Amino acid sequence: MMDAFLFVGLPYLSLLLFVVGCIWRARREKFTLSARSSQFLEDRQLLFGSTPWHIGIGVVLLGHIMAGFLPKVWSSLLTVPGALLVVESVGVACSLLAIVGLSVLLVRRLTSGKVQAVTTPADLVVVGLLLAQVVVGLLSAVHYRYGAAWSTGTVVPYFWSLVKLEPDMTYVSGFPPLFKLHLTLAWVIILLVPFTRLIHLLALPLQYLWRSPILVLWNNARRRREAVVAVARAETRREFLKGAAGVAGAGGLLALGVMEKGVNYFRGPQPDPEVEAALLSKKLQRLQQTAEERELELERQRNEMILVARYSELTENKGKYFIDYAMAPALAFKDKDGLPLLISAKCTHLGCTVGSEVDSQGRILCPCHVSYFDLRTGRPNEGAPAKAPLRHIHWALVDSTGKVVARKAPGKPLEGTVDPATLAQCSVYIVKPRSNAA
């Protein structure tokens, strides 16, 4: 219940009051939008407090804004080696700078009599909250390292779920208390913006970039000439600032583009999820195939005979594929005399796998470049691209008791006797060549 209030109810309440309050104050009290300056009352401590505070918090907020509005660019940037360490180091350093500056400003508010005269309780509350927020953020960054990286998968989706009016607090409900406090303080500060001097964030004097300079007329001729020169200089300066702002904006966009290109260069090509899934699937298939091939290879190294098929599974017109001791494809047939016939299925031309179908002339076809091989002799047809014959393979018949009843090596007569009555219960094995036997 508390999480629902802190991470769903409070954010919407803060944003609602922020929008309504800022509009109301801009319409009813527009002259209070800018911060009341106290520089005339005390400027030394202000210099040493305001400058580091604004520089430090500006850099930290810039990092938060980039992560929130450009999460892909930010994540890509952090994948560059060393970039994450640099970002974390800069963030910690700027947080310390902001804490020092804000501490000086708080001491100034509490010790300077002139500044105290224009200080309201709301000012002290704001400074205290800002100081607490930066300190908590710094502690979170130190205790839970590399938040710049993992926040793009937690805080950023949570933020955009609020924007889409589909709040999903599961992204942050599991955070440690310190980080929850940091997030809660952020919403409280946003809530207080319309009611405190923090609203001066919305009163940036951007109109000075395009507003015409004020012309002061003098009765004195020399003064008039000086005024004309001053106006011309002011106009030139204004045009220069407008051009500089345009160049800076274009340069910023160009820098983002160059940065993204640089990140992509170091990361390499990034396929879309479907292509990446297909590539991973192919890699997995290759790994599985490699593992299976290695398993077959080890099996052939350990055993003197490898099972091919039961004799009853063999036919004369269609062969059964298997892997021989050379880790090459081979085919097992039943010959016309009823005995097994085992022949290599690796074409002697370019190594393609020969088809398993036997044509009417007792040949098998290599479909790659159309070479026909005689099943009994292994020889290719005349004019075929393949010139060498397919080799026959040494086989053995083993009965149901595990006894070898017959065997036949290529080019040698049959060893043993075959009983047609028990042939159907036998199994066909390939025998390890003597040259490979260990």
C-alpha positions as a Markdown table, in Angstrom:
| # | Residue | x | y | z |
|---|---|---|---|---|
| 1 | Met | 0.0 | 0.0 | 0.0 |
| 2 | Met | 2.8 | 2.4 | 0.9 |
| 3 | Asp | 4.6 | 1.6 | -2.4 |
| 4 | Ala | 1.4 | 2.3 | -4.3 |
| 5 | Phe | 1.1 | 5.7 | -2.7 |
| 6 | Leu | 4.8 | 6.6 | -3.1 |
| 7 | Phe | 5.3 | 5.5 | -6.6 |
| 8 | Val | 1.9 | 5.9 | -8.2 |
| 9 | Gly | -0.2 | 8.3 | -6.1 |
| 10 | Leu | 2.5 | 10.8 | -5.1 |
| 11 | Pro | 3.9 | 11.1 | -8.7 |
| 12 | Tyr | 0.6 | 11.9 | -10.2 |
| 13 | Leu | -0.3 | 14.3 | -7.3 |
| 14 | Ser | 3.1 | 16.0 | -7.7 |
| 15 | Leu | 2.7 | 16.4 | -11.5 |
| 16 | Leu | -0.8 | 17.7 | -11.2 |
| 17 | Leu | 0.1 | 20.3 | -8.6 |
| 18 | Phe | 3.2 | 21.2 | -10.6 |
| 19 | Val | 1.2 | 21.9 | -13.8 |
| 20 | Val | -1.8 | 23.6 | -12.2 |
| 21 | Gly | 0.3 | 25.5 | -9.7 |
| 22 | Cys | 2.8 | 26.8 | -12.2 |
| 23 | Ile | -0.1 | 28.0 | -14.5 |
| 24 | Trp | -1.9 | 29.7 | -11.6 |
| 25 | Arg | 1.3 | 31.4 | -10.4 |
| 26 | Ala | 2.2 | 32.5 | -13.9 |
| 27 | Arg | -1.2 | 34.1 | -14.4 |
| 28 | Arg | -1.8 | 35.5 | -10.9 |
| 29 | Glu | 1.7 | 36.2 | -9.6 |
| 30 | Lys | 3.8 | 36.4 | -12.7 |
| 31 | Phe | 6.2 | 38.9 | -11.1 |
| 32 | Thr | 7.2 | 36.3 | -8.5 |
| 33 | Leu | 8.4 | 33.7 | -11.0 |
| 34 | Ser | 12.0 | 34.9 | -10.9 |
| 35 | Ala | 14.1 | 34.3 | -7.8 |
| 36 | Arg | 14.5 | 37.2 | -5.4 |
| 37 | Ser | 18.2 | 38.2 | -5.7 |
| 38 | Ser | 20.2 | 38.5 | -2.5 |
| 39 | Gln | 23.5 | 39.4 | -4.2 |
| 40 | Phe | 23.3 | 43.0 | -3.1 |
| 41 | Leu | 23.0 | 41.9 | 0.5 |
| 42 | Glu | 26.0 | 39.4 | 0.4 |
| 43 | Asp | 28.0 | 38.3 | -2.6 |
| 44 | Arg | 31.1 | 36.6 | -1.4 |
| 45 | Gln | 29.5 | 33.4 | 0.0 |
| 46 | Leu | 27.0 | 33.5 | -2.8 |
| 47 | Leu | 29.8 | 33.3 | -5.3 |
| 48 | Phe | 31.4 | 30.2 | -3.6 |
| 49 | Gly | 28.1 | 28.6 | -3.1 |
| 50 | Ser | 26.0 | 29.3 | -6.1 |
| 51 | Thr | 28.6 | 28.6 | -8.7 |
| 52 | Pro | 29.6 | 25.0 | -7.6 |
| 53 | Trp | 26.0 | 24.2 | -6.8 |
| 54 | His | 24.7 | 25.2 | -10.3 |
| 55 | Ile | 27.6 | 23.5 | -12.1 |
| 56 | Gly | 27.3 | 20.3 | -10.1 |
| 57 | Ile | 23.6 | 19.9 | -10.2 |
| 58 | Gly | 23.4 | 20.9 | -13.9 |
| 59 | Val | 25.7 | 18.1 | -14.9 |
| 60 | Val | 23.9 | 15.6 | -12.7 |
| 61 | Leu | 20.5 | 16.6 | -14.1 |
| 62 | Leu | 21.8 | 16.4 | -17.6 |
| 63 | Gly | 22.8 | 12.8 | -17.1 |
| 64 | His | 19.4 | 12.0 | -15.6 |
| 65 | Ile | 17.6 | 13.7 | -18.5 |
| 66 | Met | 19.7 | 11.9 | -21.2 |
| 67 | Ala | 19.0 | 8.6 | -19.5 |
| 68 | Gly | 15.3 | 9.3 | -19.3 |
| 69 | Phe | 14.7 | 10.8 | -22.8 |
| 70 | Leu | 17.4 | 9.0 | -24.8 |
| 71 | Pro | 17.7 | 5.6 | -23.1 |
| 72 | Lys | 18.9 | 3.8 | -26.2 |
| 73 | Val | 21.6 | 6.4 | -26.9 |
| 74 | Trp | 22.6 | 6.4 | -23.2 |
| 75 | Ser | 22.7 | 2.6 | -23.0 |
| 76 | Ser | 24.8 | 2.5 | -26.2 |
| 77 | Leu | 27.2 | 5.1 | -24.8 |
| 78 | Leu | 27.7 | 3.1 | -21.6 |
| 79 | Thr | 28.7 | 0.0 | -23.6 |
| 80 | Val | 31.9 | 1.7 | -24.8 |
| 81 | Pro | 34.8 | 0.3 | -22.6 |
| 82 | Gly | 35.5 | 2.7 | -19.8 |
| 83 | Ala | 32.5 | 5.0 | -20.5 |
| 84 | Leu | 30.5 | 3.7 | -17.5 |
| 85 | Leu | 33.4 | 4.3 | -15.2 |
| 86 | Val | 33.9 | 7.8 | -16.5 |
| 87 | Val | 30.1 | 8.6 | -16.2 |
| 88 | Glu | 30.0 | 7.3 | -12.6 |
| 89 | Ser | 33.1 | 9.2 | -11.7 |
| 90 | Val | 31.9 | 12.5 | -13.2 |
| 91 | Gly | 28.5 | 12.0 | -11.5 |
| 92 | Val | 30.1 | 11.4 | -8.0 |
| 93 | Ala | 32.4 | 14.4 | -8.5 |
| 94 | Cys | 29.6 | 16.7 | -9.6 |
| 95 | Ser | 27.4 | 15.5 | -6.7 |
| 96 | Leu | 30.2 | 16.4 | -4.2 |
| 97 | Leu | 30.5 | 19.8 | -5.9 |
| 98 | Ala | 26.8 | 20.4 | -5.6 |
| 99 | Ile | 26.8 | 19.3 | -1.9 |
| 100 | Val | 29.6 | 21.7 | -1.1 |
| 101 | Gly | 27.9 | 24.6 | -3.0 |
| 102 | Leu | 24.5 | 24.0 | -1.4 |
| 103 | Ser | 26.1 | 23.7 | 2.1 |
| 104 | Val | 27.7 | 27.1 | 1.6 |
| 105 | Leu | 24.3 | 28.5 | 0.6 |
| 106 | Leu | 22.6 | 27.0 | 3.6 |
| 107 | Val | 25.2 | 28.4 | 6.0 |
| 108 | Arg | 24.9 | 31.8 | 4.3 |
| 109 | Arg | 21.1 | 31.7 | 4.8 |
| 110 | Leu | 21.6 | 30.8 | 8.5 |
| 111 | Thr | 24.5 | 33.2 | 9.4 |
| 112 | Ser | 24.1 | 36.3 | 7.3 |
| 113 | Gly | 21.8 | 38.8 | 9.1 |
| 114 | Lys | 21.0 | 40.6 | 5.9 |
| 115 | Val | 20.1 | 37.4 | 4.0 |
| 116 | Gln | 18.1 | 36.2 | 7.0 |
| 117 | Ala | 15.9 | 39.2 | 6.6 |
| 118 | Val | 14.7 | 38.1 | 3.2 |
| 119 | Thr | 14.7 | 34.3 | 4.0 |
| 120 | Thr | 11.4 | 32.5 | 4.4 |
| 121 | Pro | 10.8 | 29.1 | 6.0 |
| 122 | Ala | 10.0 | 27.8 | 2.6 |
| 123 | Asp | 13.5 | 28.8 | 1.4 |
| 124 | Leu | 15.1 | 26.8 | 4.3 |
| 125 | Val | 12.8 | 23.8 | 3.5 |
| 126 | Val | 13.8 | 23.9 | -0.2 |
| 127 | Val | 17.5 | 24.1 | 0.5 |
| 128 | Gly | 17.3 | 21.3 | 3.1 |
| 129 | Leu | 15.3 | 19.0 | 0.7 |
| 130 | Leu | 17.7 | 19.7 | -2.1 |
| 131 | Leu | 20.7 | 19.0 | 0.1 |
| 132 | Ala | 19.1 | 15.8 | 1.4 |
| 133 | Gln | 18.2 | 14.7 | -2.2 |
| 134 | Val | 21.8 | 15.1 | -3.5 |
| 135 | Val | 23.3 | 13.4 | -0.4 |
| 136 | Val | 20.9 | 10.4 | -0.8 |
| 137 | Gly | 21.6 | 10.3 | -4.5 |
| 138 | Leu | 25.3 | 10.2 | -3.8 |
| 139 | Leu | 25.0 | 7.5 | -1.2 |
| 140 | Ser | 22.8 | 5.5 | -3.6 |
| 141 | Ala | 25.5 | 5.8 | -6.3 |
| 142 | Val | 28.2 | 4.7 | -3.9 |
| 143 | His | 26.4 | 1.8 | -2.3 |
| 144 | Tyr | 24.6 | 0.5 | -5.5 |
| 145 | Arg | 27.2 | 0.9 | -8.2 |
| 146 | Tyr | 26.7 | 1.5 | -11.9 |
| 147 | Gly | 23.2 | 2.9 | -11.5 |
| 148 | Ala | 23.7 | 4.8 | -14.8 |
| 149 | Ala | 23.6 | 1.5 | -16.6 |
| 150 | Trp | 20.9 | -0.5 | -14.7 |
| 151 | Ser | 18.5 | 2.5 | -14.3 |
| 152 | Thr | 17.7 | 2.4 | -18.0 |
| 153 | Gly | 16.0 | -0.9 | -17.4 |
| 154 | Thr | 14.2 | 0.0 | -14.2 |
| 155 | Val | 13.7 | 3.7 | -13.5 |
| 156 | Val | 13.3 | 4.8 | -17.1 |
| 157 | Pro | 10.5 | 2.2 | -17.9 |
| 158 | Tyr | 8.8 | 3.2 | -14.6 |
| 159 | Phe | 8.9 | 6.9 | -15.6 |
| 160 | Trp | 7.5 | 6.2 | -19.1 |
| 161 | Ser | 4.8 | 4.0 | -17.6 |
| 162 | Leu | 3.6 | 7.0 | -15.6 |
| 163 | Val | 3.7 | 9.2 | -18.7 |
| 164 | Lys | 1.6 | 6.7 | -20.7 |
| 165 | Leu | -0.9 | 6.5 | -17.8 |
| 166 | Glu | -0.1 | 2.9 | -17.3 |
| 167 | Pro | 1.8 | 3.0 | -14.0 |
| 168 | Asp | 3.9 | 0.0 | -13.3 |
| 169 | Met | 5.6 | 0.3 | -9.9 |
| 170 | Thr | 7.0 | -3.3 | -10.1 |
| 171 | Tyr | 10.1 | -1.7 | -11.8 |
| 172 | Val | 11.0 | 0.1 | -8.5 |
| 173 | Ser | 9.0 | -1.6 | -5.7 |
| 174 | Gly | 11.9 | -4.0 | -5.2 |
| 175 | Phe | 14.5 | -1.2 | -4.8 |
| 176 | Pro | 16.4 | -0.8 | -1.5 |
| 177 | Pro | 15.1 | 1.9 | 1.0 |
| 178 | Leu | 17.8 | 4.3 | 0.2 |
| 179 | Phe | 16.9 | 4.4 | -3.5 |
| 180 | Lys | 13.2 | 4.6 | -2.7 |
| 181 | Leu | 13.9 | 7.6 | -0.5 |
| 182 | His | 15.8 | 9.2 | -3.4 |
| 183 | Leu | 12.9 | 8.7 | -5.7 |
| 184 | Thr | 10.3 | 9.9 | -3.2 |
| 185 | Leu | 12.3 | 13.1 | -2.5 |
| 186 | Ala | 12.3 | 13.9 | -6.2 |
| 187 | Trp | 8.5 | 13.8 | -6.4 |
| 188 | Val | 8.3 | 15.9 | -3.2 |
| 189 | Ile | 10.6 | 18.5 | -4.7 |
| 190 | Ile | 8.6 | 18.6 | -7.9 |
| 191 | Leu | 5.4 | 19.1 | -5.8 |
| 192 | Leu | 6.9 | 22.1 | -4.1 |
| 193 | Val | 8.1 | 23.9 | -7.3 |
| 194 | Pro | 5.0 | 26.1 | -7.8 |
| 195 | Phe | 4.9 | 27.2 | -4.1 |
| 196 | Thr | 8.6 | 28.1 | -3.6 |
| 197 | Arg | 11.4 | 30.0 | -5.3 |
| 198 | Leu | 12.2 | 26.8 | -7.2 |
| 199 | Ile | 9.8 | 28.1 | -9.8 |
| 200 | His | 12.5 | 30.3 | -11.1 |
| 201 | Leu | 13.7 | 27.3 | -13.1 |
| 202 | Leu | 10.9 | 28.1 | -15.5 |
| 203 | Ala | 11.8 | 31.8 | -15.7 |
| 204 | Leu | 14.9 | 31.5 | -17.8 |
| 205 | Pro | 15.3 | 34.9 | -19.7 |
| 206 | Leu | 15.5 | 33.3 | -23.1 |
| 207 | Gln | 13.6 | 36.3 | -24.6 |
| 208 | Tyr | 16.7 | 38.4 | -24.2 |
| 209 | Leu | 18.1 | 36.4 | -27.2 |
| 210 | Trp | 15.5 | 37.9 | -29.6 |
| 211 | Arg | 14.2 | 41.0 | -27.8 |
| 212 | Ser | 15.3 | 44.3 | -29.4 |
| 213 | Pro | 17.7 | 46.4 | -27.3 |
| 214 | Ile | 16.3 | 49.3 | -25.2 |
| 215 | Leu | 17.0 | 52.6 | -26.8 |
| 216 | Val | 17.9 | 55.5 | -24.4 |
| 217 | Leu | 17.7 | 59.0 | -26.0 |
| 218 | Trp | 19.8 | 61.8 | -24.6 |
| 219 | Asn | 19.6 | 65.5 | -25.3 |
| 220 | Asn | 23.3 | 65.8 | -25.3 |
| 221 | Ala | 24.8 | 65.2 | -28.8 |
| 222 | Arg | 27.7 | 63.2 | -27.6 |
| 223 | Arg | 25.4 | 61.1 | -25.5 |
| 224 | Arg | 23.2 | 60.5 | -28.5 |
| 225 | Arg | 26.2 | 59.3 | -30.6 |
| 226 | Glu | 27.3 | 57.0 | -27.8 |
| 227 | Ala | 23.8 | 55.6 | -27.4 |
| 228 | Val | 23.6 | 54.9 | -31.1 |
| 229 | Val | 27.0 | 53.1 | -31.0 |
| 230 | Ala | 25.9 | 51.2 | -27.9 |
| 231 | Val | 22.6 | 50.2 | -29.5 |
| 232 | Ala | 24.5 | 49.0 | -32.6 |
| 233 | Arg | 26.8 | 46.9 | -30.4 |
| 234 | Ala | 23.9 | 45.5 | -28.5 |
| 235 | Glu | 22.2 | 44.6 | -31.7 |
| 236 | Thr | 25.3 | 42.9 | -33.0 |
| 237 | Arg | 25.8 | 41.1 | -29.7 |
| 238 | Arg | 22.1 | 39.9 | -29.8 |
| 239 | Glu | 22.5 | 38.6 | -33.4 |
| 240 | Phe | 25.7 | 36.9 | -32.4 |
| 241 | Leu | 24.0 | 35.2 | -29.4 |
| 242 | Lys | 21.1 | 34.1 | -31.7 |
| 243 | Gly | 23.6 | 32.6 | -34.1 |
| 244 | Ala | 25.7 | 31.1 | -31.4 |
| 245 | Ala | 22.5 | 29.5 | -29.9 |
| 246 | Gly | 21.7 | 28.0 | -33.3 |
| 247 | Val | 25.2 | 26.8 | -33.9 |
| 248 | Ala | 25.2 | 25.3 | -30.4 |
| 249 | Gly | 21.9 | 23.5 | -31.0 |
| 250 | Ala | 23.1 | 22.2 | -34.3 |
| 251 | Gly | 26.4 | 21.2 | -32.8 |
| 252 | Gly | 24.6 | 19.4 | -30.0 |
| 253 | Leu | 22.5 | 17.4 | -32.4 |
| 254 | Leu | 25.6 | 16.7 | -34.5 |
| 255 | Ala | 27.5 | 15.6 | -31.4 |
| 256 | Leu | 24.7 | 13.2 | -30.5 |
| 257 | Gly | 24.8 | 11.8 | -34.0 |
| 258 | Val | 28.6 | 11.5 | -34.0 |
| 259 | Met | 28.5 | 9.9 | -30.5 |
| 260 | Glu | 25.9 | 7.4 | -31.6 |
| 261 | Lys | 27.9 | 6.5 | -34.7 |
| 262 | Gly | 31.0 | 6.2 | -32.6 |
| 263 | Val | 29.2 | 3.9 | -30.1 |
| 264 | Asn | 27.8 | 1.8 | -33.0 |
| 265 | Tyr | 31.3 | 1.6 | -34.5 |
| 266 | Phe | 32.8 | 0.2 | -31.2 |
| 267 | Arg | 29.8 | -2.0 | -30.6 |
| 268 | Gly | 29.7 | -3.4 | -34.1 |
| 269 | Pro | 26.5 | -4.0 | -36.1 |
| 270 | Gln | 23.4 | -4.6 | -33.9 |
| 271 | Pro | 20.8 | -6.8 | -35.7 |
| 272 | Asp | 17.2 | -6.4 | -34.9 |
| 273 | Pro | 15.8 | -8.9 | -32.4 |
| 274 | Glu | 14.4 | -11.3 | -35.0 |
| 275 | Val | 17.6 | -11.5 | -36.9 |
| 276 | Glu | 19.6 | -11.9 | -33.7 |
| 277 | Ala | 17.3 | -14.7 | -32.6 |
| 278 | Ala | 17.7 | -16.4 | -35.9 |
| 279 | Leu | 21.5 | -16.1 | -35.7 |
| 280 | Leu | 21.5 | -17.4 | -32.1 |
| 281 | Ser | 19.3 | -20.3 | -33.3 |
| 282 | Lys | 21.7 | -21.2 | -36.0 |
| 283 | Lys | 24.7 | -21.0 | -33.6 |
| 284 | Leu | 22.9 | -23.3 | -31.2 |
| 285 | Gln | 22.1 | -25.8 | -34.0 |
| 286 | Arg | 25.8 | -25.7 | -35.1 |
| 287 | Leu | 26.9 | -26.3 | -31.5 |
| 288 | Gln | 24.5 | -29.2 | -31.2 |
| 289 | Gln | 25.7 | -30.6 | -34.5 |
| 290 | Thr | 29.3 | -30.3 | -33.4 |
| 291 | Ala | 28.5 | -32.0 | -30.1 |
| 292 | Glu | 26.7 | -34.8 | -31.9 |
| 293 | Glu | 29.6 | -35.2 | -34.4 |
| 294 | Arg | 32.1 | -35.3 | -31.5 |
| 295 | Glu | 30.0 | -37.9 | -29.7 |
| 296 | Leu | 29.9 | -40.0 | -32.9 |
| 297 | Glu | 33.6 | -39.6 | -33.3 |
| 298 | Leu | 34.3 | -40.7 | -29.8 |
| 299 | Glu | 32.0 | -43.7 | -30.2 |
| 300 | Arg | 34.0 | -44.8 | -33.3 |
| 301 | Gln | 37.3 | -44.4 | -31.5 |
| 302 | Arg | 36.2 | -46.6 | -28.6 |
| 303 | Asn | 34.3 | -49.4 | -30.4 |
| 304 | Glu | 35.5 | -52.0 | -32.9 |
| 305 | Met | 32.0 | -52.2 | -34.4 |
| 306 | Ile | 29.1 | -49.7 | -34.7 |
| 307 | Leu | 25.5 | -50.6 | -35.2 |
| 308 | Val | 24.0 | -49.5 | -38.5 |
| 309 | Ala | 20.6 | -51.0 | -38.6 |
| 310 | Arg | 18.6 | -54.2 | -38.1 |
| 311 | Tyr | 18.8 | -56.4 | -41.2 |
| 312 | Ser | 15.0 | -56.3 | -41.5 |
| 313 | Glu | 15.2 | -52.5 | -42.1 |
| 314 | Leu | 17.4 | -52.8 | -45.2 |
| 315 | Thr | 15.9 | -52.8 | -48.7 |
| 316 | Glu | 17.2 | -53.2 | -52.2 |
| 317 | Asn | 15.7 | -50.0 | -53.7 |
| 318 | Lys | 16.4 | -47.4 | -50.9 |
| 319 | Gly | 19.4 | -47.1 | -48.7 |
| 320 | Lys | 19.7 | -46.2 | -45.1 |
| 321 | Tyr | 22.1 | -43.4 | -44.2 |
| 322 | Phe | 24.6 | -43.8 | -41.4 |
| 323 | Ile | 28.0 | -42.3 | -40.5 |
| 324 | Asp | 31.1 | -44.5 | -41.1 |
| 325 | Tyr | 34.4 | -44.7 | -39.3 |
| 326 | Ala | 35.8 | -41.9 | -41.4 |
| 327 | Met | 32.9 | -39.6 | -40.2 |
| 328 | Ala | 31.5 | -39.5 | -43.7 |
| 329 | Pro | 28.0 | -40.4 | -44.9 |
| 330 | Ala | 27.4 | -43.9 | -46.0 |
| 331 | Leu | 24.4 | -46.0 | -47.2 |
| 332 | Ala | 23.3 | -49.5 | -46.2 |
| 333 | Phe | 21.3 | -51.7 | -48.7 |
| 334 | Lys | 20.2 | -55.3 | -49.0 |
| 335 | Asp | 22.0 | -56.8 | -52.0 |
| 336 | Lys | 20.3 | -59.0 | -54.5 |
| 337 | Asp | 21.9 | -62.1 | -52.9 |
| 338 | Gly | 20.2 | -61.2 | -49.6 |
| 339 | Leu | 23.4 | -60.0 | -47.9 |
| 340 | Pro | 24.0 | -56.4 | -46.7 |
| 341 | Leu | 25.8 | -54.0 | -49.0 |
| 342 | Leu | 27.4 | -51.0 | -47.4 |
| 343 | Ile | 28.8 | -48.2 | -49.6 |
| 344 | Ser | 30.2 | -44.7 | -49.0 |
| 345 | Ala | 27.7 | -41.9 | -49.8 |
| 346 | Lys | 30.4 | -39.2 | -50.2 |
| 347 | Cys | 30.8 | -38.4 | -53.9 |
| 348 | Thr | 34.4 | -38.7 | -55.1 |
| 349 | His | 34.0 | -35.6 | -57.2 |
| 350 | Leu | 33.4 | -32.7 | -54.7 |
| 351 | Gly | 32.2 | -34.6 | -51.6 |
| 352 | Cys | 28.5 | -34.2 | -52.0 |
| 353 | Thr | 26.2 | -36.7 | -50.4 |
| 354 | Val | 24.9 | -39.3 | -52.8 |
| 355 | Gly | 21.2 | -40.0 | -53.0 |
| 356 | Ser | 19.7 | -43.1 | -51.4 |
| 357 | Glu | 17.4 | -44.1 | -54.3 |
| 358 | Val | 18.5 | -47.0 | -56.6 |
| 359 | Asp | 17.4 | -46.6 | -60.3 |
| 360 | Ser | 16.4 | -49.4 | -62.6 |
| 361 | Gln | 20.1 | -49.9 | -63.6 |
| 362 | Gly | 21.2 | -50.4 | -60.1 |
| 363 | Arg | 22.8 | -47.0 | -59.7 |
| 364 | Ile | 22.7 | -44.2 | -57.1 |
| 365 | Leu | 22.9 | -40.6 | -58.2 |
| 366 | Cys | 24.9 | -37.7 | -56.9 |
| 367 | Pro | 22.6 | -34.7 | -57.4 |
| 368 | Cys | 25.3 | -32.0 | -57.3 |
| 369 | His | 26.9 | -32.6 | -60.7 |
| 370 | Val | 25.0 | -35.7 | -61.9 |
| 371 | Ser | 27.3 | -38.6 | -61.4 |
| 372 | Tyr | 25.8 | -42.1 | -61.4 |
| 373 | Phe | 27.6 | -44.8 | -59.3 |
| 374 | Asp | 27.0 | -48.5 | -59.8 |
| 375 | Leu | 25.8 | -49.9 | -56.4 |
| 376 | Arg | 27.7 | -53.2 | -56.6 |
| 377 | Thr | 31.0 | -51.9 | -58.1 |
| 378 | Gly | 30.9 | -48.3 | -56.9 |
| 379 | Arg | 32.2 | -47.1 | -60.2 |
| 380 | Pro | 30.8 | -43.9 | -61.8 |
| 381 | Asn | 29.3 | -43.8 | -65.2 |
| 382 | Glu | 31.3 | -42.8 | -68.2 |
| 383 | Gly | 31.7 | -39.1 | -68.7 |
| 384 | Ala | 30.6 | -38.4 | -65.2 |
| 385 | Pro | 32.4 | -35.6 | -63.3 |
| 386 | Ala | 33.4 | -38.1 | -60.6 |
| 387 | Lys | 36.3 | -40.4 | -61.7 |
| 388 | Ala | 37.0 | -42.5 | -58.7 |
| 389 | Pro | 34.6 | -45.2 | -57.5 |
| 390 | Leu | 32.7 | -45.1 | -54.2 |
| 391 | Arg | 34.3 | -47.4 | -51.6 |
| 392 | His | 32.5 | -50.3 | -50.0 |
| 393 | Ile | 32.5 | -50.7 | -46.3 |
| 394 | His | 33.5 | -53.7 | -44.1 |
| 395 | Trp | 30.4 | -55.0 | -42.4 |
| 396 | Ala | 29.4 | -57.8 | -39.9 |
| 397 | Leu | 26.2 | -59.6 | -39.1 |
| 398 | Val | 25.5 | -60.1 | -35.4 |
| 399 | Asp | 22.7 | -62.4 | -34.2 |
| 400 | Ser | 20.4 | -61.8 | -31.2 |
| 401 | Thr | 22.9 | -63.4 | -28.8 |
| 402 | Gly | 25.6 | -60.9 | -29.8 |
| 403 | Lys | 27.6 | -63.4 | -31.8 |
| 404 | Val | 29.2 | -62.4 | -35.1 |
| 405 | Val | 27.8 | -64.9 | -37.6 |
| 406 | Ala | 29.3 | -63.4 | -40.8 |
| 407 | Arg | 31.4 | -60.6 | -42.0 |
| 408 | Lys | 32.6 | -59.2 | -45.3 |
| 409 | Ala | 35.5 | -56.9 | -46.0 |
| 410 | Pro | 35.7 | -55.0 | -49.4 |
| 411 | Gly | 37.2 | -57.1 | -52.1 |
| 412 | Lys | 37.3 | -60.2 | -49.9 |
| 413 | Pro | 35.1 | -63.3 | -49.7 |
| 414 | Leu | 32.4 | -63.7 | -47.1 |
| 415 | Glu | 33.6 | -65.0 | -43.8 |
| 416 | Gly | 31.1 | -67.2 | -41.9 |
| 417 | Thr | 27.8 | -68.6 | -42.8 |
| 418 | Val | 24.4 | -67.0 | -43.0 |
| 419 | Asp | 21.3 | -68.9 | -42.0 |
| 420 | Pro | 18.3 | -67.4 | -44.0 |
| 421 | Ala | 16.0 | -68.5 | -41.2 |
| 422 | Thr | 17.7 | -66.4 | -38.5 |
| 423 | Leu | 18.8 | -63.6 | -40.8 |
| 424 | Ala | 15.8 | -61.4 | -39.9 |
| 425 | Gln | 16.9 | -61.4 | -36.2 |
| 426 | Cys | 20.4 | -60.2 | -37.1 |
| 427 | Ser | 21.8 | -56.7 | -36.9 |
| 428 | Val | 24.2 | -55.1 | -39.3 |
| 429 | Tyr | 27.4 | -53.5 | -37.9 |
| 430 | Ile | 30.3 | -51.7 | -39.6 |
| 431 | Val | 33.7 | -52.9 | -38.6 |
| 432 | Lys | 36.6 | -50.6 | -37.8 |
| 433 | Pro | 39.2 | -50.7 | -40.6 |
| 434 | Arg | 42.4 | -52.4 | -39.5 |
| 435 | Ser | 44.5 | -49.4 | -40.4 |
| 436 | Asn | 42.5 | -47.3 | -37.8 |
| 437 | Ala | 42.3 | -50.0 | -35.1 |
| 438 | Ala | 44.2 | -49.1 | -32.0 |
